[in-house]
Amino acid sequence: MLRVKEVATRLNVHPATVYRWIKEGRLEALRYGKPLVAGTLPDGPGGAIRIPESAMSAFTGTAEEAA
């Protein structure tokens, strides 16, 4: 499980971009402590967003195919 900042560093993008991809449903994420509905950003404090390694691999694979 990766933090948003780790994903942003690996993909060489700003963390806000990662949050946008999560909100758009392009990148799978889990939220611990508070439920995260697909296609929405977390509201208010609480919870930790994590991106599974498998979701990161799938995302980078589709990004490479699109390029």
PyMOL Python script that loads the backbone (N, CA, C, O; Angstrom):
from pymol import cmd

cmd.read_pdbstr("""\
ATOM      1  N   MET A   1       0.843  -1.174   0.000  1.00  0.00           N
ATOM      2  CA  MET A   1       0.000   0.000   0.000  1.00  0.00           C
ATOM      3  C   MET A   1       0.894   1.244   0.000  1.00  0.00           C
ATOM      4  O   MET A   1       1.829   1.367   0.791  1.00  0.00           O
ATOM      5  N   LEU A   2       0.575   2.146  -0.903  1.00  0.00           N
ATOM      6  CA  LEU A   2       1.370   3.359  -1.074  1.00  0.00           C
ATOM      7  C   LEU A   2       0.586   4.592  -0.656  1.00  0.00           C
ATOM      8  O   LEU A   2      -0.633   4.650  -0.812  1.00  0.00           O
ATOM      9  N   ARG A   3       1.290   5.559  -0.132  1.00  0.00           N
ATOM     10  CA  ARG A   3       0.681   6.844   0.195  1.00  0.00           C
ATOM     11  C   ARG A   3       0.581   7.683  -1.075  1.00  0.00           C
ATOM     12  O   ARG A   3       1.279   7.433  -2.058  1.00  0.00           O
ATOM     13  N   VAL A   4      -0.286   8.668  -1.039  1.00  0.00           N
ATOM     14  CA  VAL A   4      -0.474   9.549  -2.194  1.00  0.00           C
ATOM     15  C   VAL A   4       0.850  10.204  -2.573  1.00  0.00           C
ATOM     16  O   VAL A   4       1.179  10.291  -3.756  1.00  0.00           O
ATOM     17  N   LYS A   5       1.602  10.658  -1.598  1.00  0.00           N
ATOM     18  CA  LYS A   5       2.869  11.323  -1.878  1.00  0.00           C
ATOM     19  C   LYS A   5       3.853  10.369  -2.545  1.00  0.00           C
ATOM     20  O   LYS A   5       4.594  10.780  -3.437  1.00  0.00           O
ATOM     21  N   GLU A   6       3.875   9.103  -2.130  1.00  0.00           N
ATOM     22  CA  GLU A   6       4.770   8.123  -2.744  1.00  0.00           C
ATOM     23  C   GLU A   6       4.403   7.895  -4.213  1.00  0.00           C
ATOM     24  O   GLU A   6       5.279   7.814  -5.074  1.00  0.00           O
ATOM     25  N   VAL A   7       3.102   7.791  -4.487  1.00  0.00           N
ATOM     26  CA  VAL A   7       2.643   7.597  -5.862  1.00  0.00           C
ATOM     27  C   VAL A   7       3.025   8.810  -6.705  1.00  0.00           C
ATOM     28  O   VAL A   7       3.499   8.665  -7.831  1.00  0.00           O
ATOM     29  N   ALA A   8       2.817  10.004  -6.155  1.00  0.00           N
ATOM     30  CA  ALA A   8       3.147  11.229  -6.882  1.00  0.00           C
ATOM     31  C   ALA A   8       4.645  11.283  -7.201  1.00  0.00           C
ATOM     32  O   ALA A   8       5.034  11.683  -8.298  1.00  0.00           O
ATOM     33  N   THR A   9       5.464  10.888  -6.257  1.00  0.00           N
ATOM     34  CA  THR A   9       6.911  10.888  -6.473  1.00  0.00           C
ATOM     35  C   THR A   9       7.291   9.887  -7.554  1.00  0.00           C
ATOM     36  O   THR A   9       8.095  10.197  -8.433  1.00  0.00           O
ATOM     37  N   ARG A  10       6.717   8.689  -7.496  1.00  0.00           N
ATOM     38  CA  ARG A  10       7.038   7.656  -8.491  1.00  0.00           C
ATOM     39  C   ARG A  10       6.617   8.068  -9.901  1.00  0.00           C
ATOM     40  O   ARG A  10       7.298   7.750 -10.875  1.00  0.00           O
ATOM     41  N   LEU A  11       5.494   8.774 -10.003  1.00  0.00           N
ATOM     42  CA  LEU A  11       4.977   9.165 -11.313  1.00  0.00           C
ATOM     43  C   LEU A  11       5.444  10.556 -11.739  1.00  0.00           C
ATOM     44  O   LEU A  11       5.123  11.020 -12.834  1.00  0.00           O
ATOM     45  N   ASN A  12       6.207  11.217 -10.862  1.00  0.00           N
ATOM     46  CA  ASN A  12       6.735  12.547 -11.126  1.00  0.00           C
ATOM     47  C   ASN A  12       5.614  13.553 -11.405  1.00  0.00           C
ATOM     48  O   ASN A  12       5.680  14.318 -12.367  1.00  0.00           O
ATOM     49  N   VAL A  13       4.585  13.541 -10.549  1.00  0.00           N
ATOM     50  CA  VAL A  13       3.473  14.487 -10.632  1.00  0.00           C
ATOM     51  C   VAL A  13       3.225  15.069  -9.246  1.00  0.00           C
ATOM     52  O   VAL A  13       3.771  14.583  -8.255  1.00  0.00           O
ATOM     53  N   HIS A  14       2.408  16.096  -9.180  1.00  0.00           N
ATOM     54  CA  HIS A  14       2.040  16.711  -7.912  1.00  0.00           C
ATOM     55  C   HIS A  14       1.003  15.830  -7.204  1.00  0.00           C
ATOM     56  O   HIS A  14       0.180  15.206  -7.873  1.00  0.00           O
ATOM     57  N   PRO A  15       1.024  15.766  -5.866  1.00  0.00           N
ATOM     58  CA  PRO A  15       0.025  14.970  -5.151  1.00  0.00           C
ATOM     59  C   PRO A  15      -1.420  15.348  -5.509  1.00  0.00           C
ATOM     60  O   PRO A  15      -2.303  14.490  -5.490  1.00  0.00           O
ATOM     61  N   ALA A  16      -1.665  16.612  -5.832  1.00  0.00           N
ATOM     62  CA  ALA A  16      -3.019  17.028  -6.223  1.00  0.00           C
ATOM     63  C   ALA A  16      -3.472  16.293  -7.486  1.00  0.00           C
ATOM     64  O   ALA A  16      -4.658  16.010  -7.657  1.00  0.00           O
ATOM     65  N   THR A  17      -2.533  15.994  -8.350  1.00  0.00           N
ATOM     66  CA  THR A  17      -2.864  15.236  -9.562  1.00  0.00           C
ATOM     67  C   THR A  17      -3.315  13.832  -9.205  1.00  0.00           C
ATOM     68  O   THR A  17      -4.263  13.313  -9.795  1.00  0.00           O
ATOM     69  N   VAL A  18      -2.645  13.216  -8.248  1.00  0.00           N
ATOM     70  CA  VAL A  18      -3.023  11.870  -7.798  1.00  0.00           C
ATOM     71  C   VAL A  18      -4.427  11.910  -7.203  1.00  0.00           C
ATOM     72  O   VAL A  18      -5.247  11.041  -7.499  1.00  0.00           O
ATOM     73  N   TYR A  19      -4.712  12.907  -6.370  1.00  0.00           N
ATOM     74  CA  TYR A  19      -6.066  13.041  -5.806  1.00  0.00           C
ATOM     75  C   TYR A  19      -7.105  13.213  -6.917  1.00  0.00           C
ATOM     76  O   TYR A  19      -8.199  12.656  -6.831  1.00  0.00           O
ATOM     77  N   ARG A  20      -6.772  13.974  -7.948  1.00  0.00           N
ATOM     78  CA  ARG A  20      -7.701  14.166  -9.063  1.00  0.00           C
ATOM     79  C   ARG A  20      -7.961  12.848  -9.781  1.00  0.00           C
ATOM     80  O   ARG A  20      -9.104  12.540 -10.118  1.00  0.00           O
ATOM     81  N   TRP A  21      -6.905  12.068 -10.017  1.00  0.00           N
ATOM     82  CA  TRP A  21      -7.069  10.767 -10.665  1.00  0.00           C
ATOM     83  C   TRP A  21      -7.945   9.848  -9.828  1.00  0.00           C
ATOM     84  O   TRP A  21      -8.744   9.086 -10.373  1.00  0.00           O
ATOM     85  N   ILE A  22      -7.804   9.914  -8.512  1.00  0.00           N
ATOM     86  CA  ILE A  22      -8.650   9.105  -7.630  1.00  0.00           C
ATOM     87  C   ILE A  22     -10.097   9.565  -7.764  1.00  0.00           C
ATOM     88  O   ILE A  22     -11.004   8.745  -7.903  1.00  0.00           O
ATOM     89  N   LYS A  23     -10.309  10.882  -7.722  1.00  0.00           N
ATOM     90  CA  LYS A  23     -11.669  11.419  -7.829  1.00  0.00           C
ATOM     91  C   LYS A  23     -12.313  11.042  -9.162  1.00  0.00           C
ATOM     92  O   LYS A  23     -13.503  10.730  -9.207  1.00  0.00           O
ATOM     93  N   GLU A  24     -11.535  11.067 -10.247  1.00  0.00           N
ATOM     94  CA  GLU A  24     -12.042  10.729 -11.572  1.00  0.00           C
ATOM     95  C   GLU A  24     -12.262   9.231 -11.744  1.00  0.00           C
ATOM     96  O   GLU A  24     -12.861   8.799 -12.729  1.00  0.00           O
ATOM     97  N   GLY A  25     -11.779   8.436 -10.786  1.00  0.00           N
ATOM     98  CA  GLY A  25     -11.936   6.985 -10.872  1.00  0.00           C
ATOM     99  C   GLY A  25     -10.873   6.323 -11.732  1.00  0.00           C
ATOM    100  O   GLY A  25     -10.976   5.134 -12.034  1.00  0.00           O
ATOM    101  N   ARG A  26      -9.856   7.070 -12.128  1.00  0.00           N
ATOM    102  CA  ARG A  26      -8.783   6.516 -12.969  1.00  0.00           C
ATOM    103  C   ARG A  26      -7.784   5.712 -12.156  1.00  0.00           C
ATOM    104  O   ARG A  26      -7.111   4.833 -12.695  1.00  0.00           O
ATOM    105  N   LEU A  27      -7.680   6.002 -10.861  1.00  0.00           N
ATOM    106  CA  LEU A  27      -6.728   5.327  -9.984  1.00  0.00           C
ATOM    107  C   LEU A  27      -7.474   4.807  -8.766  1.00  0.00           C
ATOM    108  O   LEU A  27      -8.138   5.568  -8.062  1.00  0.00           O
ATOM    109  N   GLU A  28      -7.361   3.514  -8.523  1.00  0.00           N
ATOM    110  CA  GLU A  28      -8.041   2.885  -7.384  1.00  0.00           C
ATOM    111  C   GLU A  28      -7.356   3.295  -6.087  1.00  0.00           C
ATOM    112  O   GLU A  28      -6.128   3.342  -6.013  1.00  0.00           O
ATOM    113  N   ALA A  29      -8.151   3.590  -5.070  1.00  0.00           N
ATOM    114  CA  ALA A  29      -7.607   3.953  -3.769  1.00  0.00           C
ATOM    115  C   ALA A  29      -8.515   3.420  -2.673  1.00  0.00           C
ATOM    116  O   ALA A  29      -9.708   3.198  -2.881  1.00  0.00           O
ATOM    117  N   LEU A  30      -7.927   3.221  -1.509  1.00  0.00           N
ATOM    118  CA  LEU A  30      -8.666   2.785  -0.332  1.00  0.00           C
ATOM    119  C   LEU A  30      -8.505   3.845   0.739  1.00  0.00           C
ATOM    120  O   LEU A  30      -7.480   4.522   0.819  1.00  0.00           O
ATOM    121  N   ARG A  31      -9.527   3.976   1.556  1.00  0.00           N
ATOM    122  CA  ARG A  31      -9.439   4.924   2.655  1.00  0.00           C
ATOM    123  C   ARG A  31      -9.686   4.181   3.950  1.00  0.00           C
ATOM    124  O   ARG A  31     -10.717   3.531   4.122  1.00  0.00           O
ATOM    125  N   TYR A  32      -8.743   4.280   4.847  1.00  0.00           N
ATOM    126  CA  TYR A  32      -8.862   3.654   6.155  1.00  0.00           C
ATOM    127  C   TYR A  32      -9.392   4.681   7.140  1.00  0.00           C
ATOM    128  O   TYR A  32      -8.907   5.811   7.188  1.00  0.00           O
ATOM    129  N   GLY A  33     -10.373   4.296   7.915  1.00  0.00           N
ATOM    130  CA  GLY A  33     -10.908   5.178   8.932  1.00  0.00           C
ATOM    131  C   GLY A  33     -12.184   5.872   8.521  1.00  0.00           C
ATOM    132  O   GLY A  33     -12.997   6.231   9.374  1.00  0.00           O
ATOM    133  N   LYS A  34     -12.375   6.068   7.234  1.00  0.00           N
ATOM    134  CA  LYS A  34     -13.567   6.699   6.682  1.00  0.00           C
ATOM    135  C   LYS A  34     -13.804   6.100   5.311  1.00  0.00           C
ATOM    136  O   LYS A  34     -12.846   5.922   4.559  1.00  0.00           O
ATOM    137  N   PRO A  35     -15.033   5.784   4.955  1.00  0.00           N
ATOM    138  CA  PRO A  35     -15.261   5.194   3.635  1.00  0.00           C
ATOM    139  C   PRO A  35     -14.978   6.184   2.502  1.00  0.00           C
ATOM    140  O   PRO A  35     -15.233   7.381   2.629  1.00  0.00           O
ATOM    141  N   LEU A  36     -14.452   5.664   1.403  1.00  0.00           N
ATOM    142  CA  LEU A  36     -14.199   6.466   0.212  1.00  0.00           C
ATOM    143  C   LEU A  36     -15.045   5.896  -0.914  1.00  0.00           C
ATOM    144  O   LEU A  36     -14.893   4.737  -1.299  1.00  0.00           O
ATOM    145  N   VAL A  37     -15.924   6.716  -1.428  1.00  0.00           N
ATOM    146  CA  VAL A  37     -16.790   6.299  -2.527  1.00  0.00           C
ATOM    147  C   VAL A  37     -16.057   6.594  -3.829  1.00  0.00           C
ATOM    148  O   VAL A  37     -15.498   7.678  -4.000  1.00  0.00           O
ATOM    149  N   ALA A  38     -16.058   5.645  -4.735  1.00  0.00           N
ATOM    150  CA  ALA A  38     -15.368   5.831  -6.013  1.00  0.00           C
ATOM    151  C   ALA A  38     -15.876   7.092  -6.699  1.00  0.00           C
ATOM    152  O   ALA A  38     -17.081   7.338  -6.760  1.00  0.00           O
ATOM    153  N   GLY A  39     -14.950   7.879  -7.210  1.00  0.00           N
ATOM    154  CA  GLY A  39     -15.312   9.092  -7.920  1.00  0.00           C
ATOM    155  C   GLY A  39     -15.503  10.305  -7.032  1.00  0.00           C
ATOM    156  O   GLY A  39     -15.961  11.347  -7.501  1.00  0.00           O
ATOM    157  N   THR A  40     -15.157  10.187  -5.743  1.00  0.00           N
ATOM    158  CA  THR A  40     -15.284  11.340  -4.844  1.00  0.00           C
ATOM    159  C   THR A  40     -13.982  11.547  -4.092  1.00  0.00           C
ATOM    160  O   THR A  40     -13.212  10.608  -3.890  1.00  0.00           O
ATOM    161  N   LEU A  41     -13.746  12.772  -3.684  1.00  0.00           N
ATOM    162  CA  LEU A  41     -12.616  13.069  -2.824  1.00  0.00           C
ATOM    163  C   LEU A  41     -13.077  12.981  -1.385  1.00  0.00           C
ATOM    164  O   LEU A  41     -14.255  13.190  -1.095  1.00  0.00           O
ATOM    165  N   PRO A  42     -12.156  12.671  -0.476  1.00  0.00           N
ATOM    166  CA  PRO A  42     -12.533  12.601   0.929  1.00  0.00           C
ATOM    167  C   PRO A  42     -12.991  13.967   1.443  1.00  0.00           C
ATOM    168  O   PRO A  42     -12.407  14.996   1.103  1.00  0.00           O
ATOM    169  N   ASP A  43     -14.038  13.963   2.262  1.00  0.00           N
ATOM    170  CA  ASP A  43     -14.540  15.189   2.867  1.00  0.00           C
ATOM    171  C   ASP A  43     -14.144  15.222   4.329  1.00  0.00           C
ATOM    172  O   ASP A  43     -14.379  14.262   5.063  1.00  0.00           O
ATOM    173  N   GLY A  44     -13.555  16.303   4.746  1.00  0.00           N
ATOM    174  CA  GLY A  44     -13.228  16.492   6.142  1.00  0.00           C
ATOM    175  C   GLY A  44     -12.042  15.662   6.599  1.00  0.00           C
ATOM    176  O   GLY A  44     -11.458  14.900   5.829  1.00  0.00           O
ATOM    177  N   PRO A  45     -11.702  15.827   7.868  1.00  0.00           N
ATOM    178  CA  PRO A  45     -10.544  15.124   8.415  1.00  0.00           C
ATOM    179  C   PRO A  45     -10.844  13.655   8.692  1.00  0.00           C
ATOM    180  O   PRO A  45     -12.000  13.234   8.738  1.00  0.00           O
ATOM    181  N   GLY A  46      -9.791  12.905   8.871  1.00  0.00           N
ATOM    182  CA  GLY A  46      -9.927  11.501   9.238  1.00  0.00           C
ATOM    183  C   GLY A  46      -9.688  10.570   8.080  1.00  0.00           C
ATOM    184  O   GLY A  46     -10.020  10.865   6.932  1.00  0.00           O
ATOM    185  N   GLY A  47      -9.110   9.449   8.407  1.00  0.00           N
ATOM    186  CA  GLY A  47      -8.859   8.450   7.386  1.00  0.00           C
ATOM    187  C   GLY A  47      -7.536   8.676   6.683  1.00  0.00           C
ATOM    188  O   GLY A  47      -7.002   9.785   6.661  1.00  0.00           O
ATOM    189  N   ALA A  48      -7.025   7.609   6.115  1.00  0.00           N
ATOM    190  CA  ALA A  48      -5.769   7.665   5.376  1.00  0.00           C
ATOM    191  C   ALA A  48      -5.994   7.018   4.026  1.00  0.00           C
ATOM    192  O   ALA A  48      -6.517   5.907   3.947  1.00  0.00           O
ATOM    193  N   ILE A  49      -5.605   7.703   2.967  1.00  0.00           N
ATOM    194  CA  ILE A  49      -5.782   7.170   1.622  1.00  0.00           C
ATOM    195  C   ILE A  49      -4.537   6.390   1.243  1.00  0.00           C
ATOM    196  O   ILE A  49      -3.413   6.868   1.398  1.00  0.00           O
ATOM    197  N   ARG A  50      -4.759   5.174   0.740  1.00  0.00           N
ATOM    198  CA  ARG A  50      -3.667   4.323   0.293  1.00  0.00           C
ATOM    199  C   ARG A  50      -4.003   3.767  -1.086  1.00  0.00           C
ATOM    200  O   ARG A  50      -5.156   3.462  -1.390  1.00  0.00           O
ATOM    201  N   ILE A  51      -2.984   3.646  -1.899  1.00  0.00           N
ATOM    202  CA  ILE A  51      -3.134   3.104  -3.246  1.00  0.00           C
ATOM    203  C   ILE A  51      -2.430   1.744  -3.269  1.00  0.00           C
ATOM    204  O   ILE A  51      -1.236   1.662  -2.978  1.00  0.00           O
ATOM    205  N   PRO A  52      -3.159   0.681  -3.611  1.00  0.00           N
ATOM    206  CA  PRO A  52      -2.512  -0.636  -3.683  1.00  0.00           C
ATOM    207  C   PRO A  52      -1.458  -0.670  -4.794  1.00  0.00           C
ATOM    208  O   PRO A  52      -1.606  -0.014  -5.825  1.00  0.00           O
ATOM    209  N   GLU A  53      -0.392  -1.446  -4.565  1.00  0.00           N
ATOM    210  CA  GLU A  53       0.661  -1.598  -5.572  1.00  0.00           C
ATOM    211  C   GLU A  53       0.074  -2.092  -6.894  1.00  0.00           C
ATOM    212  O   GLU A  53       0.499  -1.667  -7.969  1.00  0.00           O
ATOM    213  N   SER A  54      -0.910  -2.995  -6.802  1.00  0.00           N
ATOM    214  CA  SER A  54      -1.521  -3.544  -8.019  1.00  0.00           C
ATOM    215  C   SER A  54      -2.243  -2.460  -8.813  1.00  0.00           C
ATOM    216  O   SER A  54      -2.209  -2.468 -10.044  1.00  0.00           O
ATOM    217  N   ALA A  55      -2.896  -1.528  -8.121  1.00  0.00           N
ATOM    218  CA  ALA A  55      -3.582  -0.427  -8.799  1.00  0.00           C
ATOM    219  C   ALA A  55      -2.569   0.503  -9.457  1.00  0.00           C
ATOM    220  O   ALA A  55      -2.801   1.017 -10.551  1.00  0.00           O
ATOM    221  N   MET A  56      -1.449   0.712  -8.781  1.00  0.00           N
ATOM    222  CA  MET A  56      -0.386   1.554  -9.338  1.00  0.00           C
ATOM    223  C   MET A  56       0.177   0.907 -10.600  1.00  0.00           C
ATOM    224  O   MET A  56       0.392   1.589 -11.602  1.00  0.00           O
ATOM    225  N   SER A  57       0.414  -0.399 -10.560  1.00  0.00           N
ATOM    226  CA  SER A  57       0.943  -1.116 -11.723  1.00  0.00           C
ATOM    227  C   SER A  57      -0.037  -1.066 -12.891  1.00  0.00           C
ATOM    228  O   SER A  57       0.355  -0.833 -14.034  1.00  0.00           O
ATOM    229  N   ALA A  58      -1.318  -1.287 -12.591  1.00  0.00           N
ATOM    230  CA  ALA A  58      -2.337  -1.242 -13.644  1.00  0.00           C
ATOM    231  C   ALA A  58      -2.429   0.154 -14.237  1.00  0.00           C
ATOM    232  O   ALA A  58      -2.564   0.306 -15.451  1.00  0.00           O
ATOM    233  N   PHE A  59      -2.358   1.169 -13.394  1.00  0.00           N
ATOM    234  CA  PHE A  59      -2.454   2.548 -13.866  1.00  0.00           C
ATOM    235  C   PHE A  59      -1.268   2.906 -14.749  1.00  0.00           C
ATOM    236  O   PHE A  59      -1.452   3.498 -15.813  1.00  0.00           O
ATOM    237  N   THR A  60      -0.072   2.564 -14.335  1.00  0.00           N
ATOM    238  CA  THR A  60       1.113   2.899 -15.128  1.00  0.00           C
ATOM    239  C   THR A  60       1.123   2.105 -16.429  1.00  0.00           C
ATOM    240  O   THR A  60       1.617   2.592 -17.446  1.00  0.00           O
ATOM    241  N   GLY A  61       0.588   0.897 -16.408  1.00  0.00           N
ATOM    242  CA  GLY A  61       0.504   0.094 -17.626  1.00  0.00           C
ATOM    243  C   GLY A  61      -0.421   0.733 -18.642  1.00  0.00           C
ATOM    244  O   GLY A  61      -0.110   0.765 -19.832  1.00  0.00           O
ATOM    245  N   THR A  62      -1.565   1.246 -18.181  1.00  0.00           N
ATOM    246  CA  THR A  62      -2.509   1.888 -19.106  1.00  0.00           C
ATOM    247  C   THR A  62      -1.957   3.225 -19.563  1.00  0.00           C
ATOM    248  O   THR A  62      -2.200   3.627 -20.701  1.00  0.00           O
ATOM    249  N   ALA A  63      -1.227   3.920 -18.719  1.00  0.00           N
ATOM    250  CA  ALA A  63      -0.651   5.203 -19.101  1.00  0.00           C
ATOM    251  C   ALA A  63       0.419   5.006 -20.176  1.00  0.00           C
ATOM    252  O   ALA A  63       0.540   5.823 -21.089  1.00  0.00           O
ATOM    253  N   GLU A  64       1.200   3.919 -20.069  1.00  0.00           N
ATOM    254  CA  GLU A  64       2.235   3.650 -21.064  1.00  0.00           C
ATOM    255  C   GLU A  64       1.619   3.261 -22.396  1.00  0.00           C
ATOM    256  O   GLU A  64       2.136   3.621 -23.453  1.00  0.00           O
ATOM    257  N   GLU A  65       0.492   2.511 -22.345  1.00  0.00           N
ATOM    258  CA  GLU A  65      -0.182   2.099 -23.572  1.00  0.00           C
ATOM    259  C   GLU A  65      -0.772   3.300 -24.310  1.00  0.00           C
ATOM    260  O   GLU A  65      -0.805   3.321 -25.540  1.00  0.00           O
ATOM    261  N   ALA A  66      -1.238   4.302 -23.554  1.00  0.00           N
ATOM    262  CA  ALA A  66      -1.861   5.483 -24.155  1.00  0.00           C
ATOM    263  C   ALA A  66      -0.826   6.405 -24.805  1.00  0.00           C
ATOM    264  O   ALA A  66      -1.145   7.175 -25.712  1.00  0.00           O
ATOM    265  N   ALA A  67       0.417   6.312 -24.325  1.00  0.00           N
ATOM    266  CA  ALA A  67       1.480   7.204 -24.846  1.00  0.00           C
ATOM    267  C   ALA A  67       1.993   6.785 -26.195  1.00  0.00           C
ATOM    268  O   ALA A  67       2.879   7.436 -26.749  1.00  0.00           O
TER     269      ALA A  67
END
""", "prot")
cmd.dss("prot")
cmd.show_as("cartoon", "prot")
cmd.util.cbc("prot")
cmd.orient("prot")
